[in-house]
Amino acid sequence: MSDVRSDSPVVNLLEMGVERPADRRVFVAVGVAALMTDLAVRSEVAVVAGAALVLVVAVGLLAGGRVTNPQAVGLVAGASAFGACLAVRTSPWLIPLDVLAIGGLLVLAAPMGREGSLFDLTVPAIVVRGLHAVAHGIAAPGFLVGAAGRHRESTRTALAVLRGVALAVPLLVLLGVLLASADAVFAGFFRGWSPDAVIGHAVLLTVGAWGMAGLLRVASSSPAPDAPSLPFRLGRLEASIVLGSLVALFAAFAISQLIALSGGGRHVLETAGLTYAEYARAGFFQLIAVAAITLGALLGLRALTNLDDPVTRRWFMVLAEAAVALTLVVVFVALRRLGLYQDTFGLTMLRLYSQVFAVWLGGVFVLLAVSLASGNRRSWLPAMAAASGLVALLALNVANPEAIVVRHNVDFAESSGRFDPAYLAELSDDAVPALVQALPRLQPEARAQVLTVVCATRPAAPGFWGYNASVDSATEARNQACAS
């Protein structure tokens, strides 16, 4: 049979904006990704099946030659690295961030499959590319249907298959129900296949296929349009007023911190009815919010201000650098307050992640200061900020944050005599080996409480697709500690 004309209106509508139609490799990748999505979610994602799903998606993008840009290939490789972490860690503080990193890297890699540079991505360009990817992701089924519609013979075959399935399913269901009611052994083959389970499998298969097809369609599409130009620009006076106000406000805050270190600061706290620990805890999140808002304001002001004039550019740089330096003081004060609170009450996952975020935020301000001083108009700052965050997240996966919390709190118990086994009981299997290792250092009462926590849960051994390195290590630690 002859092919359907490539200028068919239906085909063109389904594949609008696609430069490279789907081929057999696309259909294979979509089918395997659908099956692995179903398997990974049923295996609770953070296991071998989750890591395998990410690997399948990465291979599907690379094997078909749709992602060839070296930077995009690097992003796909980074997603695979975070995918491997899914088979290593179980912490509910860590796994969602890993999944978010995987999704972000893959969604960023697909539009850059053939061209583009991370160091040219401004914030408006990232927004435009994101909307472009979402539009193609929604239209992902058309990518597959349109490709099938190009071949009349394949379309007829697909329709014949659908008719055959429609005729066979009712007959198989009727005969299967009768055979299952007649023989208990045969009925055992279908145990667990309730209507709800069937619907769940269908939904997961659809989500996996749609997601893979969406990524492949974005990688096969025409480049995203350029970000629209700004409708107006600010002048030197407006920018100076905003930056000068920020510098004045933060300078006043820096002076207040000097006062807080003196007897006058202690008097102010006593008058407000606050202990120093309460003062430290209450201030951290507000100070981090101030720093984050200031970062957005400085980036927005830089984008809106007309910096073509050399005098305006120098004036802007001086005031912006002063604002950055004073904001770093705010971040330092926030970290110091959190450190004081941690020294008094010990370490928790929230406090650890708050520290990491604050340090990363301070690093972004340093990058901004370098960008302002260099005068380079190339937009490398968003890429470097994101890269530093991903490096920090990968370091957390390697370091095992829950083990860090356990070891810190055991040291804290030895120095202060205070220990909270109830909090440690809330941690995942990532913490169990460190808890068992710390048992000899604990007081008898605390040791008994930790043993009760550790030995209370003895999960069954998972299958291959449900394997997780932390679960395996935790099982070995439990067997060692709970043998008696």
N, C-alpha and C positions, 0 to 999 in steps of 0.2 A: 504494500500500500504506500501511496505517496504521503509525504509529510504535509501537515497542515501549514498553510502559508504563514511565514513568520510575522507578516503584518496583520494577522487576524486581530480585530479589535478586542476580542475577549482575552486573548493571550497577552496583548500589549497592556491591557488594563491590569491584569494580574501581576505582570512583571514590570510595572511602571518604575523607572529609575534603576532597574537592574541591568548592569553591563555584561554580566556573565551568567547565563541561565544555569539552573541546577542540572547536574548529571548523575550518573549512577552512584558515584562516590558520595554525593550529597545525600541521596536516599539511604545508603548504607549507614552513614554517620548519624542521620536522624533516627533511624530504627534502633541502632545500638544505644544511642544516648537515651532514647525513650525507655528501653529495657533497664538500663543502668540506673535511671532516675527512680523507677519503681523499686528496684532492689535496694538502692541506697537509702531511700526514705524509710522503707520497711526495716532496714537494718540500723536505723537511728542516725544516719548520715555520718556521724563522727567515728567512722570505722573504715576498714579496707574498702568497702563498697563506695563510700563517699569519695575516697581518694581515687578509686578507679573511675568513677564518673567524671571527675575533673580531668583525668588523663585522657579519657575517651573524647571529651569535648576539645581538648588541646590537639589531639591527633586529628580529629575531624576538621579543625580549622587549618592545620598545617599540611596534612597529607594531600588535600585537594588542590594545593597551590593557590589558595585564595588569600592566605596571609603570607606575604613574602617580604614586607618591609622589615629590616633588621630590628628596629625598635619595637614593632608590633610583635615580632617573634619573641623578643625579650619579655614583653608583657605576658604573653602566653606561657612562657617558661616560668615566670614569677607566679602565675596562677597555679601552675602545676606544683611548685614548691609549697605553696600554702595548702594545696590539696593534700599533699603528703602529710601535713600536720594534722589533718583530720583523723589519720590512723594512729596518731601518737598521743594526742591530748584529749581530755574529756571535760575540762573545766568549762562550766557555763559562762564564765567571764571571758573566755578565750575563743571558743568555737564560733559564736556569732560574729566576732570580729574577723576571724579567718574566712568565714563564708562571705562576709561583706567585701573583704579584700579580693577574694576570688572573682566574685561577680563584677566588681569595679574594674579589675584588670582585664577581664575578658570583654566587657562592654567597651572599654577604651581601646583594646587591641583591634576589634573588628572594623571600626571605621577607618583605622589607620593601616588596614591590611596591605595596601600597595604603595601608599605615599603618605607624607606628612611627618612632622617632627614633634616630639613632646615639648621641645623647648620653644615652640612657636604657639603654644596653646595659652591664649589669654582666658580669663574667666568668661567673658562673653562667648568666645569660641567654644569653650567646653560646654556651655549651655546649649548652643546651637547644635553641636555634634550630638549631645545627649537627646535633644528633641528629634534629630534626624534618625538616631538609632531606635528610639521608641516608635516612631512612625513605621519604620521598616520591620521592627519586631512585631507590631500589631498585624502587619500585612504578610507575615511569614507563611501562612497557608497558601497564599497566592503564588509564592515562590515555587512551591512544590506542584500545585495544581497547574500553574501556567506551563511548567516544564513538561508535565505529562500531556498537556493539551497540544504540544507541538508535534506529537506523533500520533496519527490517527490509529495505527495498529495498537499501540500501547494503551490508548484510551479505550478501544473496544475490548482489549483483554481485561483491563481494570473493571469495566462495567460487567463483563461476563463473570469475573470473580465475585463481584458484589452480589450479582443475582444468585450465583451458586451458594454463597454464604447465607443469603436471606432465605433460601429454600431449605438449607441443611439445618440451620440453628433450631427452628421450632421442632423439627423431627427428632434431632438429637436430644433436646431437652425432654421431650415427652418420653422417649425410649429410655433415657438415662434415669429419669425419676422412677419409672416402673422397675428397672433393673436394680436400682439402689434399694427400693422397698422390698425386693425379693431376696437380696443377698447382702448380709452385713459386711462381709469382706470387701465387696465391690463398693458399698456405700462409704467405707473408710477412705477410699481414694479422694472423696469429695468433701471430707470433713474440713471445716474452716472456710469453705467457699460459699459463704452466705451472699445474698444480694448486696449487702453493704460492702462486703469485701470485693466483690466484682466491680462495683461502682468505684471503690477506692483505687483499684488497679487501673481502671480506665482513665480516671482523672490524672493519676501520676504519669501514665504513659503519654497522655495528651500534653501535659505540662512539659515533660522531657522532650518530646518531639517538637513542640512549638518553640521552646527555648533554643534548641540546637538549630532549627530552621531559621529562627530569627537572627542568630549570630552569623550564620552562613549567608543569609540575605544581605545583612549589613556589609559583610566583607565583600560581597559581590556587587554592591550598588555603586552608583556614581558618587563622587565626593560630596560631602556636606557643603552647603553654600557658606560663603563668608559671613561673619558676624556683621550686622548692620552698623553703620557709623553712628556715633553719638549725635543726638539732635542739637546739643549745645555744649559749650566748654566754659569752664570757670576761668576767671582771670587771676592775676596775682593778688589783688586785694581780697577777694573772697577766700582764696586758699589761705592767705596769711591770717585772716581773722579766725578761721577754723583751727589751723595748726597752732597759732599763738594761744588760743583759748585752752587747747589740750595741754600745751607745755605749761601754762600757768597753773592749771588744775593739778597736774601731776607733780609739779614742783611743790605746791602746797601740801600734797599728800606725803612727799618725801620728807618735808620738814616735820610733819606730824609724827612720822616714824622715829625721827630723832628724839622728839619729845616723849614718845612712848617708851623709849629706853631709859628715860630719866625718872626721877621721883614724881615729877608733874604728871607723867603718863600713868603711873601707878595710882595717883590720886583720882584721875579721871575715871579709871576703871572701877575703883571702889565706889565712887559717886554713882556710876551707872549700875552698880550691883552685880558686876561680872567678875568671875574668877579669871585668871590668866588663861586657863585651859579653855573656858567658854569663849573668851575673846579670840583665841586662836582658831577654834573650830568654826565659830560664826563667821569669821572673815574670809576663809579660804575660797569658797565658791563664788562669793561676790567679787573678790579680787580677780579670779580667773575669768569671770564673766566680763569684767572691765577690760582685761587684756584682749579677750577675743573680740569684743565689740570694737575696740580701738584698732585692732588689726584690720577688720573689715572696713572701718572708716578710712584708714590710711590708704588701703588698696583702692577703695572707691574714689577717694579724693585724687589719688595719683592718676586714675583713669580719666577723671572728669576735667582735670586742670590742663589748660593749654601750656605745654612746656616747650614749645618751639623757640621761644625767646630765651637766649642764654641767661639773661639777668633773672628772669622769672624761675628758670630751672635751678640756678644756684640758690636763690632765696628759698625755694621750695625744699631743696635738699637739706639746707641747714636746719630749717624748722622741723622737717620730718625726721631727721636724724636725732634731733633733741627729743622729739616725742617718743621715738623708738627707745632711746636710752632710758628715759624716765619710765616707760612702760616695762622695761626689763627690771627696773627697781620694784615695780608692782608685782611682777612674777616672782622675784626673789623673796619679797615679803610674804607672798602667799605660800611658797615652799617652806620658808622658815616657820611660819605658823603651823603648817601641817606637821612639820618635824617636831615641834614642841608638843603638839597633841599626841603624836605617835609615841614620843618618849614617855608620856604619862599613861597612856592607855593601851599601848601595843599596836600591832600592825593588822590591818584587815585588807581584804581584796580591794575594797573601794578606796582605801587610803593609798595602797600601792599603785593602782591604776590612775588615781588622781595625781600622784607624784610624777608618773611617767608622762601623763598628758601635759602637766605644767612644764616639765623639762622640754618636751617636744615643742610646745608653744613658744617657749623662750628661744629655742633653736630657730623657729620660723622667723622670729623678730630679728635674729642675727642675720639670717639670709636676706631679709628685707633691707637691713642696714647696708649689707654688701651690694645689693641690687641698686639702692639709691646712690651709693657712693660711686659705683662703676659708671653710671650714666648710660649703661647698655640698654637700648630700647627693646632688645629681644626678651620675650616673656618666658624666662626659664624658672621664675620663682614658683609658680604653681606645681610644676613637675618636680622640682627639688623638694618642696615642702611635702608633697605626697610621697616621694621616694623615702624621705627621712622617716615619715610615719610608718611606711611599710617595713623599713629596716628595724624600727623599734618593735613592731608587732612580731616580726620573725625572731628577733632576739628574745622576746617574751616566750614564744613557743619553745625555743631551745632551753631557756633558763628554767621553765616550769614555775610560774608565779605562785601556785599554791604551795609548793615545796618551800619557796622563799618565805612565805607567810608563816609556815609551820616552824621553820628553823629560827626565824626572828622571834616568834612568840615563846619558843622554848628558852632561848637566850634571855628574853625579857622575864620569864618566870624565875630563872635562876638568880637574876639581879634584883628583882622586885618582890618575888614571892607571890605574884598574881598570875593566874593561869585560867583560861576560859575554854574548857573542853567542849562546851556546848556550841561555841562558834566553830571550832574545828570540825565538829560533827556535820556541819553544813557543807563542808568542802567535798569535792569529787574524788574519784579514784586517783587523780594526780597527786593528792596529798598523802595517801595511805603509806607508801614506802617511807617517806620522811617521818611520818608519825611513828611508825614501828621502829625506825632507826633511833628516834629520840627517846624511846621508852626508858632506857637505863638512866637518863639524866633527869627524869621527873620524880617528884615526891610520890610516896606510895599511894596516897589518895588520888592524886592526879593520874598516876600510871593506871590505876584500876578503872578510872573513868574513861581514859583513852582506849584501853583494851575493850571495854564494853562497847564503845562506839565502833571500833575497828572490826570487832567480831560479830557485830549485830547483823551485818550484811555479808552474805556469802553467795554472790551471783553465780548462776550456772555458766559453764564454759560456753562461749559463743561459737558458732560455726566459722568457716573460713572468711566469709564475707562480713561477718560481725566482729572480726578480730580487731583489737585495739591494743597498742603497746602499753598504755597506762593501765588498762584493765588487767592485762596479763601480769604486769609488775605488781599491781595491787593484790591480785590473787595469790601470788607467791609470798608476798609480805604477810598476808592474812594467814596463810597456811603455816608460816613460820611462827607468828605471834600467838595464834589461837590453837596450836597443836594440843596443848594441854587441856 
